[in-house]
Amino acid sequence: MSAGMNIHKRIIGVCWVLFGALILSLLAVNFSHTDTRITFVGVLVGLTYAAAGFALLSNWPRSWRIGLPCAALSIFSFPVGTAIGFYYLWYYFRREKLD
């Protein structure tokens, strides 16, 4: 993988860690006003995005296994998740063509 493509991987990793932290912080602020099931699902989603970000940042060879599902799910989180999701899909399919 070229150094130019590696910077995209790092940017996406940081974005997903921040996106996961944003979801978790919003849940923490509204913890007493939300249903327990919604809180559980939100925590699960936030931790999944954070895990995907850390997998990309740690340069884990199989980070695509968590990255692709997160990208597909984040497309429905307009506007921030959509941008990150399409950015990852662009990066992933561009990387596949280059390899």
Residue pairs with C-beta under 8 A, 6 or more apart in sequence:
1 9
1 95
1 98
1 99
2 98
5 91
5 94
5 95
5 98
8 87
8 91
9 56
9 59
9 91
10 56
10 57
11 87
12 53
12 56
12 67
12 84
12 87
12 88
12 91
13 52
13 53
13 54
13 55
13 56
13 57
14 53
14 57
15 53
15 84
15 87
16 49
16 50
16 52
16 53
16 56
16 70
16 74
16 84
17 49
17 50
17 53
17 54
17 57
18 53
19 49
19 53
19 74
19 80
19 81
19 84
20 46
20 47
20 48
20 49
20 50
20 51
20 52
20 53
21 46
21 50
22 46
22 80
23 42
23 45
23 46
23 49
24 42
24 43
24 46
24 47
24 50
26 42
27 34
27 39
27 42
27 43
27 46
31 39
34 42
45 73
48 66
48 70
49 70
49 74
51 66
52 63
52 66
52 67
52 70
55 63
55 66
55 67
56 63
56 67
64 92
67 88
67 92
68 88
68 92
70 85
70 88
71 84
71 85
71 86
71 88
71 89
71 92
72 85
73 81
73 85
74 81
74 82
74 84
74 85
74 88
75 81
75 82
75 85
75 86
76 82
77 85
